[in-house]
Structures are given as structure tokens and as C-alpha cells.
Amino acid sequence: MPPDAVATSQTPIERPATTACGNDSLFEHVAWVYAFCREHLFLDDTERIIAALWPSGRPASGTKLIELGCGPGFYSCRLAERFRDISVTGVDRSENQLYWARERAGALGLNNCCFKRVNVLHLRCADGEFHNLLASRLFTVLPEPERAIAEMYRVLKPGGHCFIAEPRHAFRASFPLLAMWLLAGVIRTNNGYCEPRKATVFSARAFEKLFPTQPWKSIKIWQEGRYQYALCEKGCTAASAVE
């Protein structure tokens, strides 16, 4: 499924039809439920993300950031709006989630933010393309997290950082899935969805063990409230240090 980066504008965006390759996803059929949860129920970690990725309080001009599993574009748009001199790319497998993201970016008049339909296990990005990477709640429904982390490492520039946030409590983390499954049953849509009925939540030990699968220069893991976090830095190679 080819990525379709769309520059945002004030032009109304046509809602996409459900595609054959994506019609087995709750995130396509009842996309608005997840968008509502992201907007009104989930923790807003914007300030924590900024503090972790950019300790000075702002990124350097020209910084390129990618958000994996961006959903309706909550963080991608917030960061693009806050820092108009950076470039933000949000990727997600759900075209209907990306519809919400593009609508949000268009309403904010953002021209430094784009969205692509991409499988995060097979990112269509060059090696070392981004300075920073963000992923929030990605592993709750994603199989093969080690492959995702390998892709994170690959697309980061040497010296780049990734910030990952994952929920710590299974019931709270599963609420969006439960709500989407319930609504899908009420409206009698297809029931062969690929999403589980319960979110994957890692113990502190299991979460910590995910990241040494790649040769990060540094890994910081911590828990705070309902979430656990990782901040990883990719080391500089000899060639990149010379440059």
C-alpha cells in the first residue's frame, strides 16, 4: 500500500473510502471512537515529549521528526503548531485515522506537517532520515515490537533520539479497543477484525528488555503515573562524527 503524503491546506478533505486491504480494522470502521479517546481521555504528554527530546525547550530549526502510529494526529499537529520551523511526518496504517489527522492539520493551517499511510514494521524511509522519533501507545496493538524498534533505530540519524510512551495498566489501555469492539457489534459491521480485544501492556521488566535489541548509545527508562517511558539515543558513527 503506497504511502500518500498529503500537504495540509484549508481545502476540504474528502473522507476516504475503506480500502480492501484495511477493511478488517476497527481503526477504519469506527475511527471516531479512537479519535475521541485520544482527544479527551488519554494523557497529554506534549510537555514531557518536548522536555525529553529537546532539553533546551525547543528543537533546532530544520529538525525532522516522525511519529509512528500517529492516529488522528494529536501529537504531530501539536508539535508542528508549536514549532513552525520543524518538519513533522505522522505515519499510521489506518487511512481513516489519517483523515482525522489531515483535518486537524488543515484546521490549524499547518504546512510543516504531513501524514502517510505506512506499516511501521516496514517504514518507507531512508536510513538516518529523522532527527527525532515519537511513538505513544504504539505497542498496545502492534505485533513484533522488536521489529518496530529496529525500524526506529534505522530511520534515526546518528545522535538522534526516540521517545516512547506506553500505558502501564491493562484495563485503562484496553478501554479504546473495548469501546470500538462494542460499537462495531451494535452497528453490526463485520466482526473479523485484526485487533485484539485487550491491549498488550508490558511489565516494567519486559518494557526495559525491549530496547537493548538495538545498539543504542544510551537508554533511559522510567515510570510515571499511568505510563512508562523510554528515551533512546542513537550513537554517532566515526563517519558521521567527521561530518
PLY file of the C-alpha trace (Angstrom):
ply
format ascii 1.0
element vertex 243
property float x
property float y
property float z
element edge 242
property int vertex1
property int vertex2
end_header
0.00 0.00 0.00
1.84 3.12 -1.18
2.26 5.98 1.27
0.34 9.08 0.32
1.89 12.11 1.91
-0.60 14.96 1.79
0.41 18.54 2.43
-2.24 20.17 4.54
-4.27 23.11 3.37
-7.56 24.85 4.05
-9.19 22.92 1.19
-11.85 20.49 2.46
-10.56 16.94 2.55
-12.64 14.15 1.09
-13.21 11.29 3.52
-11.54 8.17 2.08
-13.47 5.02 1.34
-12.46 1.95 3.28
-9.87 0.09 1.24
-9.83 -3.62 0.63
-6.53 -4.04 2.48
-7.77 -2.17 5.52
-11.37 -3.25 5.94
-10.53 -5.70 8.72
-9.51 -2.95 11.14
-11.56 -1.35 13.89
-9.49 1.77 13.36
-11.11 2.05 9.92
-14.73 1.20 10.74
-15.10 3.14 14.00
-12.22 5.59 13.68
-14.06 8.36 15.52
-14.09 6.33 18.76
-10.30 6.23 18.94
-10.08 9.87 17.89
-12.43 10.78 20.75
-10.37 8.78 23.25
-7.14 10.38 22.05
-8.63 13.86 22.31
-10.48 13.58 25.62
-9.36 10.54 27.63
-5.66 9.86 27.03
-2.90 11.66 28.89
-1.46 14.68 27.08
2.32 14.17 27.18
3.22 17.11 24.92
5.31 18.92 27.52
7.05 15.72 28.61
7.92 14.93 24.98
9.40 18.39 24.45
11.43 18.22 27.67
12.78 14.77 26.81
13.65 15.34 23.15
14.75 18.97 23.44
16.05 19.83 26.94
16.60 23.44 25.88
12.85 23.78 25.35
12.79 23.85 21.57
14.22 21.88 18.62
16.78 23.29 16.23
15.35 24.87 13.11
15.00 22.29 10.36
14.58 19.35 12.73
12.80 16.39 11.13
10.52 14.35 13.41
8.48 11.25 12.65
5.60 9.95 14.77
4.83 6.24 14.46
1.20 5.23 14.92
0.12 8.87 14.86
-3.61 8.04 14.79
-5.66 11.24 14.47
-2.53 13.39 14.59
-2.77 14.70 18.15
0.97 14.95 18.87
2.14 15.51 15.29
-0.09 18.56 14.96
0.66 19.89 18.44
4.40 19.81 17.85
4.11 21.18 14.30
1.94 24.02 15.58
4.27 24.82 18.49
7.44 24.73 16.35
6.68 26.01 12.86
10.31 25.73 11.73
10.48 21.93 12.03
9.13 19.21 9.74
6.78 16.59 11.19
5.71 13.36 9.49
2.96 11.23 11.02
2.54 7.64 9.86
-0.25 5.17 10.55
-1.77 2.11 8.86
-5.34 3.45 9.10
-6.49 5.75 6.32
-9.46 6.92 8.37
-7.23 7.87 11.30
-5.11 9.83 8.84
-8.25 11.55 7.58
-8.78 12.94 11.10
-5.11 13.93 11.28
-5.23 15.82 7.99
-8.45 17.55 9.00
-6.80 18.70 12.24
-3.68 19.93 10.46
-5.76 21.74 7.84
-7.86 23.47 10.51
-4.64 24.68 12.17
-3.18 25.88 8.85
-0.07 23.74 9.19
2.26 23.49 6.22
5.10 21.77 8.10
3.20 18.57 8.83
2.26 15.67 6.55
0.76 12.22 7.01
1.47 8.93 5.26
-0.22 5.55 5.27
2.63 3.21 6.19
3.14 -0.02 8.11
5.53 0.89 10.93
7.16 -2.53 10.65
8.21 -1.61 7.09
8.86 2.13 7.09
9.39 3.57 3.64
12.05 5.97 4.82
15.74 6.23 4.10
18.24 5.17 6.73
19.07 8.04 9.06
16.33 10.33 7.76
14.99 11.80 11.02
16.47 13.67 13.97
13.73 12.61 16.37
11.09 9.91 16.63
7.95 9.69 18.73
5.67 6.72 19.47
2.83 6.76 22.00
0.68 3.70 22.77
2.10 2.03 19.67
2.79 -1.37 21.22
-0.71 -1.86 22.67
-1.91 -3.30 19.34
1.32 -3.83 17.40
2.78 -7.31 16.91
6.54 -7.81 16.81
7.65 -4.77 18.83
11.31 -5.73 18.35
10.93 -5.21 14.60
9.37 -1.80 15.22
12.30 -0.82 17.44
14.72 -1.95 14.74
12.94 0.35 12.29
13.07 3.19 14.81
16.82 2.75 15.10
17.28 2.54 11.35
15.45 5.75 10.40
17.06 7.90 13.09
20.10 9.98 12.27
23.25 9.32 14.31
22.84 11.31 17.51
19.04 11.23 17.12
16.59 10.44 19.91
13.36 8.50 20.13
10.69 8.95 22.81
8.31 6.08 23.53
5.31 6.15 25.88
3.32 3.04 26.79
0.49 2.55 29.31
1.14 0.50 32.44
-2.36 -0.74 33.28
-4.18 -3.23 31.08
-7.77 -2.15 31.73
-7.18 1.54 31.01
-5.08 0.68 27.98
-7.79 -1.66 26.66
-10.67 0.78 27.01
-10.48 2.16 23.43
-10.41 -1.37 22.00
-13.32 -2.47 24.17
-15.32 0.59 23.11
-14.61 0.00 19.42
-15.49 -3.69 19.64
-18.72 -2.84 21.45
-19.76 -0.22 18.91
-18.85 -2.47 15.98
-21.17 -5.11 17.46
-24.01 -2.65 17.95
-23.88 -1.35 14.38
-23.43 -4.92 13.06
-20.36 -4.30 10.94
-18.02 -7.14 10.03
-16.57 -8.94 13.03
-13.35 -10.32 11.58
-11.16 -7.51 12.81
-7.42 -7.91 13.21
-7.21 -6.02 16.52
-7.25 -7.93 19.82
-9.98 -7.35 22.38
-7.40 -6.47 25.03
-4.37 -4.23 24.68
-0.84 -5.50 25.13
0.72 -3.94 28.22
4.33 -4.65 29.19
5.54 -5.15 32.71
8.34 -2.78 33.73
10.86 -5.59 33.23
9.53 -6.61 29.81
9.42 -2.97 28.67
13.02 -2.45 29.72
14.16 -5.56 27.83
12.72 -4.32 24.50
15.33 -1.69 23.82
18.76 -3.39 24.12
17.84 -5.34 20.97
19.45 -2.39 19.13
22.89 -0.83 19.82
21.65 2.43 21.34
24.26 4.76 22.77
22.02 5.37 25.78
18.66 4.14 27.07
16.67 5.81 29.82
13.60 4.03 31.20
11.20 5.43 33.77
7.64 5.12 35.07
5.38 7.99 35.97
1.70 7.73 36.81
-0.19 5.56 34.35
2.62 5.40 31.78
6.14 4.11 31.31
8.64 5.85 29.09
11.82 5.24 27.15
14.25 7.78 25.73
16.88 6.25 23.46
19.82 7.92 21.74
21.45 6.56 18.60
25.23 6.78 18.69
27.32 8.62 16.14
29.45 6.59 13.77
33.01 7.61 13.02
31.95 8.84 9.57
29.09 10.96 10.94
31.36 12.40 13.65
33.77 13.61 10.97
30.94 15.21 9.03
0 1
1 2
2 3
3 4
4 5
5 6
6 7
7 8
8 9
9 10
10 11
11 12
12 13
13 14
14 15
15 16
16 17
17 18
18 19
19 20
20 21
21 22
22 23
23 24
24 25
25 26
26 27
27 28
28 29
29 30
30 31
31 32
32 33
33 34
34 35
35 36
36 37
37 38
38 39
39 40
40 41
41 42
42 43
43 44
44 45
45 46
46 47
47 48
48 49
49 50
50 51
51 52
52 53
53 54
54 55
55 56
56 57
57 58
58 59
59 60
60 61
61 62
62 63
63 64
64 65
65 66
66 67
67 68
68 69
69 70
70 71
71 72
72 73
73 74
74 75
75 76
76 77
77 78
78 79
79 80
80 81
81 82
82 83
83 84
84 85
85 86
86 87
87 88
88 89
89 90
90 91
91 92
92 93
93 94
94 95
95 96
96 97
97 98
98 99
99 100
100 101
101 102
102 103
103 104
104 105
105 106
106 107
107 108
108 109
109 110
110 111
111 112
112 113
113 114
114 115
115 116
116 117
117 118
118 119
119 120
120 121
121 122
122 123
123 124
124 125
125 126
126 127
127 128
128 129
129 130
130 131
131 132
132 133
133 134
134 135
135 136
136 137
137 138
138 139
139 140
140 141
141 142
142 143
143 144
144 145
145 146
146 147
147 148
148 149
149 150
150 151
151 152
152 153
153 154
154 155
155 156
156 157
157 158
158 159
159 160
160 161
161 162
162 163
163 164
164 165
165 166
166 167
167 168
168 169
169 170
170 171
171 172
172 173
173 174
174 175
175 176
176 177
177 178
178 179
179 180
180 181
181 182
182 183
183 184
184 185
185 186
186 187
187 188
188 189
189 190
190 191
191 192
192 193
193 194
194 195
195 196
196 197
197 198
198 199
199 200
200 201
201 202
202 203
203 204
204 205
205 206
206 207
207 208
208 209
209 210
210 211
211 212
212 213
213 214
214 215
215 216
216 217
217 218
218 219
219 220
220 221
221 222
222 223
223 224
224 225
225 226
226 227
227 228
228 229
229 230
230 231
231 232
232 233
233 234
234 235
235 236
236 237
237 238
238 239
239 240
240 241
241 242
